[in-house]
Amino acid sequence: MTKKLPIGIENFEEFVMQDFYYVDKTMFIAELLWNWGKVNLFTRPRRFGKSLNMSMLKAFFELGSDKTLFDGLRISQERELCEKYMGQFPVVSVTLKSVDALTFEEAKEALKTVIGKEAERLSYLADSEKLTMEQKKAYQALVRIREDGNYAMSDVAMKFSLLKLSELMARHHGRKVLILIDEYDVPLDKAFQAGYYDKMAALISNLFGNALKTNEYLHFAVLTGCLRISKESIFTGLNNLKVHPITDARYDEYFGFTDEDVNEMLEYYGFSDRAGVVREWYDGYQFGNVSVYCPWDVINYCDALLENPDAEPENYWANTSGNAMVRRFIGKANRQTRSEIERLIEGESIVKEVSQELTYNELDKSIDNLWSVLFSTGYLTQRGRLPGNQYRLVIPNREIKALFISQIQEWFRETTRAEAGKLGQFCRAFVEGDAEVIEQMLKGYLWNSISIRDTAVRTEMKENFYHGMLLGLLQYADDWEVESNAESGEDYSDITIKTQEGTGVVIEIKYAENGSLERACTEALVQIEEKQYDAVLLKDGMERVIRYGIAFYKKNCRVLMAG
C-alpha cells in the first residue's frame, strides 16, 4: 500500500504509526550528540521541518518512549549511541507557535496555556513520593484552572515554570532533563507587529534565563526559530548558547529536502518526470554547503499530482502565513532599493552585509536590516560569502520570484491609490482619448515602481506584470466596469472598460522584447481590429469605443490610440 503524504503532520510518532511517507532525518540526533552544546539554537525559515525534528528528538530521548519507532531508520545503525541515549531522559517540550495575540495580556494567557498543558502532561508529578509537599504545591500552581477555564498560573510562577518543571522532573526521575522549545521567536514577532514588544521581550528573557542559564537540572536544551534575537536581554548572559544559522555547514542537510530526498520521493510516487519542474520551483535554498528544497512545497505538489497528474506547480509556501516581511521591505524601498529588487527578479545577485543577530527594535532603522531578515526567513538565499559578513543574495526559486512580483503589484496598487487626484486625471484620459497624457503619467508610475525585465522570463509573464499594474490603476474609477481578459469577439482582450456615459475602452498590452515600442503598439491595435475585441462593448450598447495599444519595455512605455 502506498504511504500517505504527511501534509500538516508534525508529530514524529504519528508519521511512523500512521504510515506516512518519511524523509529520514534521524541522523540529526547523532550530529547533535557528537557536536555537544548545552543550549542549541537552530534558525531556519518556516516550513522546513523544525517542528518535526523537535518531535523526533522528544520521541528519541524521552523516558518510556517507544523505541521501535526508529527501527529501520538511519539512527538505529548507531547502536552504541542508541543504547546510551534512547529513552533515557525526562523531557520538557513546548512550542510557542500559538502565542499569537493582539495584546500583551492575551499573549500572556496563551503562554500560560502552552506551559500549563505541558505541565498537565507530566501529571505523575502531582503524586510523586520523591517530591515534598512544597514541591507538589509548586506543581499545582502550574496546572490549576480558574472558573473561566484559563490557567490560574501567576506571572511569577510562569517566569519560573520551565525551571520548576525541570527541577521536579529531575528530582522524581533522578536524572537531568532535556528542554525543547520550538518556534521560540513567534511571540516576539507577533508582539513586534502588535506594539508590545518590550514587554514580551522582558517576559521571554525571564522565562528562558531561568530555565537555560544556571539550571543545575538541565542536561541540554534545543530551541528553534526563524531569527536569532540578540543585542537584547533575551539571551544576555547565556554563555552556553550554540547558534546554528542557515549559513552553518554543520546540520545543513537536516532541515529541508536534498536532491536525493526529492528524487526518491518522486520515484516512489511515480513522478520522476517532474523532477526538473520541482527543482525550478522549490529548490535553490542554500543551507551551509547543501542546496535544499522546501519540504512543504514538495509534499503539497506531490499531493496535487496524485489528484491530477497534469497539475501545475503552485505557490504553497507563501500561503502558509502572511508575508508581512516582504510587504514591510517593499514599503520602505527607495529608488536604489527598487533597482536592487529588479535585479533580483531578473535572476541577478546583489551583495549585502548580512547580520544573523537581529533585534526587532532596530528592524525599521535601516533597510539593510530588512535585507538580513529576508535572508534569514527564506525569501532570499546566498550564493557565496565575501570578506566580512557580505553575501551574494539571490531569490532562491520560481515560487519566491512569483511571491515578490505579486507583493510588488499589491504594494504598487496601495501606494498609487493614495494619489487620488492624479489617478482621477489618469483614468479620465482614457475616455477623453488623450493618449499623450496616458503615456506621460504611465511613465511616471513606471519610474517609481518596480518592473520585470528578466530575460529568462517568458514574454507573457512580463506582459502579465504590466497588465496587473495597469489594471490596478484603472480600478480606481469605481463607477466603471473594468474587466480583465474578458471574452470579446474571437479571443480575449487584455482589458475592457464600460462607463455609465456610454464610452467603452479596449486595451491590448504588449511587451516590446527588442525595445521597439512603436511597432509593438501597432501590433496591439491590429490585434484588436482583427480579433474584434470591441464587439462585446458594441453589443452591450456602448455608443463610442476607444481602442488603445500600449507597449512596455523596462521602465518605458508607448501609448497609441486607433484613428
HUWOKA-V967939 format. One record per residue. N is the residue number from 1. RES is the residue in three letters. NEAR is the number of other C-alpha atoms within 12 Angstrom. Layout:
# HUWOKA-V967939
N | RES | NEAR
N | RES | NEAR
This chain:
# HUWOKA-V967939
1 | MET | 8
2 | THR | 13
3 | LYS | 18
4 | LYS | 25
5 | LEU | 30
6 | PRO | 29
7 | ILE | 27
8 | GLY | 22
9 | ILE | 27
10 | GLU | 26
11 | ASN | 26
12 | PHE | 35
13 | GLU | 27
14 | GLU | 23
15 | PHE | 28
16 | VAL | 28
17 | MET | 18
18 | GLN | 18
19 | ASP | 18
20 | PHE | 24
21 | TYR | 29
22 | TYR | 39
23 | VAL | 36
24 | ASP | 34
25 | LYS | 34
26 | THR | 36
27 | MET | 29
28 | PHE | 29
29 | ILE | 34
30 | ALA | 28
31 | GLU | 23
32 | LEU | 31
33 | LEU | 28
34 | TRP | 14
35 | ASN | 16
36 | TRP | 19
37 | GLY | 23
38 | LYS | 31
39 | VAL | 35
40 | ASN | 35
41 | LEU | 39
42 | PHE | 47
43 | THR | 42
44 | ARG | 48
45 | PRO | 40
46 | ARG | 36
47 | ARG | 36
48 | PHE | 41
49 | GLY | 43
50 | LYS | 40
51 | SER | 38
52 | LEU | 38
53 | ASN | 41
54 | MET | 44
55 | SER | 34
56 | MET | 39
57 | LEU | 47
58 | LYS | 40
59 | ALA | 37
60 | PHE | 40
61 | PHE | 39
62 | GLU | 30
63 | LEU | 27
64 | GLY | 17
65 | SER | 24
66 | ASP | 22
67 | LYS | 26
68 | THR | 19
69 | LEU | 30
70 | PHE | 33
71 | ASP | 19
72 | GLY | 16
73 | LEU | 24
74 | ARG | 21
75 | ILE | 31
76 | SER | 25
77 | GLN | 16
78 | GLU | 23
79 | ARG | 17
80 | GLU | 12
81 | LEU | 23
82 | CYS | 26
83 | GLU | 16
84 | LYS | 15
85 | TYR | 29
86 | MET | 32
87 | GLY | 27
88 | GLN | 28
89 | PHE | 33
90 | PRO | 40
91 | VAL | 43
92 | VAL | 48
93 | SER | 38
94 | VAL | 36
95 | THR | 35
96 | LEU | 33
97 | LYS | 28
98 | SER | 26
99 | VAL | 33
100 | ASP | 31
101 | ALA | 28
102 | LEU | 23
103 | THR | 22
104 | PHE | 28
105 | GLU | 19
106 | GLU | 22
107 | ALA | 32
108 | LYS | 39
109 | GLU | 30
110 | ALA | 27
111 | LEU | 41
112 | LYS | 40
113 | THR | 32
114 | VAL | 34
115 | ILE | 41
116 | GLY | 36
117 | LYS | 25
118 | GLU | 29
119 | ALA | 37
120 | GLU | 24
121 | ARG | 21
122 | LEU | 28
123 | SER | 22
124 | TYR | 20
125 | LEU | 34
126 | ALA | 29
127 | ASP | 18
128 | SER | 21
129 | GLU | 15
130 | LYS | 20
131 | LEU | 24
132 | THR | 17
133 | MET | 16
134 | GLU | 14
135 | GLN | 25
136 | LYS | 29
137 | LYS | 21
138 | ALA | 29
139 | TYR | 39
140 | GLN | 30
141 | ALA | 30
142 | LEU | 43
143 | VAL | 34
144 | ARG | 28
145 | ILE | 20
146 | ARG | 15
147 | GLU | 8
148 | ASP | 9
149 | GLY | 13
150 | ASN | 23
151 | TYR | 29
152 | ALA | 24
153 | MET | 33
154 | SER | 25
155 | ASP | 21
156 | VAL | 21
157 | ALA | 30
158 | MET | 37
159 | LYS | 28
160 | PHE | 31
161 | SER | 42
162 | LEU | 45
163 | LEU | 38
164 | LYS | 38
165 | LEU | 49
166 | SER | 41
167 | GLU | 37
168 | LEU | 43
169 | MET | 38
170 | ALA | 30
171 | ARG | 25
172 | HIS | 28
173 | HIS | 26
174 | GLY | 18
175 | ARG | 22
176 | LYS | 30
177 | VAL | 40
178 | LEU | 44
179 | ILE | 44
180 | LEU | 44
181 | ILE | 41
182 | ASP | 39
183 | GLU | 38
184 | TYR | 41
185 | ASP | 42
186 | VAL | 33
187 | PRO | 45
188 | LEU | 44
189 | ASP | 38
190 | LYS | 32
191 | ALA | 31
192 | PHE | 29
193 | GLN | 26
194 | ALA | 20
195 | GLY | 20
196 | TYR | 27
197 | TYR | 31
198 | ASP | 25
199 | LYS | 24
200 | MET | 39
201 | ALA | 37
202 | ALA | 24
203 | LEU | 33
204 | ILE | 39
205 | SER | 32
206 | ASN | 29
207 | LEU | 33
208 | PHE | 36
209 | GLY | 29
210 | ASN | 32
211 | ALA | 39
212 | LEU | 42
213 | LYS | 28
214 | THR | 20
215 | ASN | 30
216 | GLU | 22
217 | TYR | 34
218 | LEU | 36
219 | HIS | 34
220 | PHE | 36
221 | ALA | 45
222 | VAL | 46
223 | LEU | 42
224 | THR | 43
225 | GLY | 39
226 | CYS | 41
227 | LEU | 38
228 | ARG | 39
229 | ILE | 37
230 | SER | 24
231 | LYS | 18
232 | GLU | 24
233 | SER | 22
234 | ILE | 34
235 | PHE | 35
236 | THR | 22
237 | GLY | 19
238 | LEU | 26
239 | ASN | 16
240 | ASN | 24
241 | LEU | 27
242 | LYS | 26
243 | VAL | 34
244 | HIS | 34
245 | PRO | 35
246 | ILE | 43
247 | THR | 34
248 | ASP | 24
249 | ALA | 18
250 | ARG | 23
251 | TYR | 34
252 | ASP | 30
253 | GLU | 35
254 | TYR | 40
255 | PHE | 45
256 | GLY | 43
257 | PHE | 38
258 | THR | 33
259 | ASP | 27
260 | GLU | 21
261 | ASP | 30
262 | VAL | 38
263 | ASN | 26
264 | GLU | 21
265 | MET | 33
266 | LEU | 30
267 | GLU | 16
268 | TYR | 22
269 | TYR | 28
270 | GLY | 18
271 | PHE | 27
272 | SER | 21
273 | ASP | 18
274 | ARG | 27
275 | ALA | 28
276 | GLY | 17
277 | VAL | 26
278 | VAL | 39
279 | ARG | 34
280 | GLU | 25
281 | TRP | 33
282 | TYR | 45
283 | ASP | 35
284 | GLY | 34
285 | TYR | 45
286 | GLN | 42
287 | PHE | 41
288 | GLY | 26
289 | ASN | 21
290 | VAL | 29
291 | SER | 32
292 | VAL | 40
293 | TYR | 42
294 | CYS | 46
295 | PRO | 42
296 | TRP | 37
297 | ASP | 42
298 | VAL | 45
299 | ILE | 39
300 | ASN | 30
301 | TYR | 38
302 | CYS | 39
303 | ASP | 30
304 | ALA | 22
305 | LEU | 25
306 | LEU | 21
307 | GLU | 13
308 | ASN | 13
309 | PRO | 18
310 | ASP | 15
311 | ALA | 18
312 | GLU | 20
313 | PRO | 30
314 | GLU | 28
315 | ASN | 27
316 | TYR | 29
317 | TRP | 34
318 | ALA | 30
319 | ASN | 18
320 | THR | 17
321 | SER | 13
322 | GLY | 16
323 | ASN | 25
324 | ALA | 25
325 | MET | 34
326 | VAL | 33
327 | ARG | 26
328 | ARG | 23
329 | PHE | 32
330 | ILE | 36
331 | GLY | 27
332 | LYS | 25
333 | ALA | 29
334 | ASN | 18
335 | ARG | 18
336 | GLN | 17
337 | THR | 25
338 | ARG | 29
339 | SER | 26
340 | GLU | 28
341 | ILE | 38
342 | GLU | 32
343 | ARG | 26
344 | LEU | 35
345 | ILE | 39
346 | GLU | 30
347 | GLY | 27
348 | GLU | 25
349 | SER | 24
350 | ILE | 31
351 | VAL | 28
352 | LYS | 32
353 | GLU | 24
354 | VAL | 33
355 | SER | 31
356 | GLN | 34
357 | GLU | 26
358 | LEU | 34
359 | THR | 31
360 | TYR | 36
361 | ASN | 24
362 | GLU | 22
363 | LEU | 26
364 | ASP | 23
365 | LYS | 14
366 | SER | 21
367 | ILE | 27
368 | ASP | 25
369 | ASN | 28
370 | LEU | 38
371 | TRP | 42
372 | SER | 41
373 | VAL | 40
374 | LEU | 40
375 | PHE | 45
376 | SER | 37
377 | THR | 35
378 | GLY | 46
379 | TYR | 44
380 | LEU | 44
381 | THR | 43
382 | GLN | 40
383 | ARG | 29
384 | GLY | 23
385 | ARG | 23
386 | LEU | 16
387 | PRO | 12
388 | GLY | 12
389 | ASN | 19
390 | GLN | 23
391 | TYR | 27
392 | ARG | 28
393 | LEU | 37
394 | VAL | 35
395 | ILE | 40
396 | PRO | 39
397 | ASN | 36
398 | ARG | 35
399 | GLU | 35
400 | ILE | 38
401 | LYS | 37
402 | ALA | 32
403 | LEU | 32
404 | PHE | 38
405 | ILE | 36
406 | SER | 30
407 | GLN | 30
408 | ILE | 37
409 | GLN | 32
410 | GLU | 28
411 | TRP | 31
412 | PHE | 34
413 | ARG | 28
414 | GLU | 23
415 | THR | 25
416 | THR | 31
417 | ARG | 24
418 | ALA | 15
419 | GLU | 17
420 | ALA | 19
421 | GLY | 14
422 | LYS | 24
423 | LEU | 31
424 | GLY | 24
425 | GLN | 23
426 | PHE | 34
427 | CYS | 35
428 | ARG | 26
429 | ALA | 27
430 | PHE | 41
431 | VAL | 34
432 | GLU | 23
433 | GLY | 27
434 | ASP | 23
435 | ALA | 30
436 | GLU | 21
437 | VAL | 25
438 | ILE | 34
439 | GLU | 32
440 | GLN | 22
441 | MET | 30
442 | LEU | 35
443 | LYS | 27
444 | GLY | 20
445 | TYR | 30
446 | LEU | 31
447 | TRP | 22
448 | ASN | 24
449 | SER | 38
450 | ILE | 41
451 | SER | 42
452 | ILE | 45
453 | ARG | 36
454 | ASP | 26
455 | THR | 22
456 | ALA | 16
457 | VAL | 21
458 | ARG | 16
459 | THR | 22
460 | GLU | 21
461 | MET | 24
462 | LYS | 31
463 | GLU | 31
464 | ASN | 30
465 | PHE | 38
466 | TYR | 43
467 | HIS | 32
468 | GLY | 31
469 | MET | 38
470 | LEU | 43
471 | LEU | 32
472 | GLY | 30
473 | LEU | 39
474 | LEU | 40
475 | GLN | 29
476 | TYR | 29
477 | ALA | 28
478 | ASP | 18
479 | ASP | 15
480 | TRP | 23
481 | GLU | 26
482 | VAL | 30
483 | GLU | 29
484 | SER | 28
485 | ASN | 23
486 | ALA | 25
487 | GLU | 21
488 | SER | 28
489 | GLY | 22
490 | GLU | 17
491 | ASP | 20
492 | TYR | 25
493 | SER | 38
494 | ASP | 37
495 | ILE | 40
496 | THR | 43
497 | ILE | 44
498 | LYS | 37
499 | THR | 31
500 | GLN | 19
501 | GLU | 18
502 | GLY | 21
503 | THR | 28
504 | GLY | 36
505 | VAL | 44
506 | VAL | 49
507 | ILE | 46
508 | GLU | 47
509 | ILE | 47
510 | LYS | 43
511 | TYR | 40
512 | ALA | 32
513 | GLU | 25
514 | ASN | 17
515 | GLY | 20
516 | SER | 21
517 | LEU | 28
518 | GLU | 26
519 | ARG | 24
520 | ALA | 30
521 | CYS | 34
522 | THR | 28
523 | GLU | 27
524 | ALA | 36
525 | LEU | 34
526 | VAL | 25
527 | GLN | 30
528 | ILE | 37
529 | GLU | 28
530 | GLU | 17
531 | LYS | 22
532 | GLN | 26
533 | TYR | 38
534 | ASP | 42
535 | ALA | 30
536 | VAL | 28
537 | LEU | 33
538 | LEU | 24
539 | LYS | 18
540 | ASP | 21
541 | GLY | 18
542 | MET | 24
543 | GLU | 20
544 | ARG | 25
545 | VAL | 36
546 | ILE | 37
547 | ARG | 42
548 | TYR | 45
549 | GLY | 42
550 | ILE | 45
551 | ALA | 40
552 | PHE | 42
553 | TYR | 33
554 | LYS | 33
555 | LYS | 29
556 | ASN | 31
557 | CYS | 37
558 | ARG | 36
559 | VAL | 37
560 | LEU | 36
561 | MET | 35
562 | ALA | 27
563 | GLY | 14
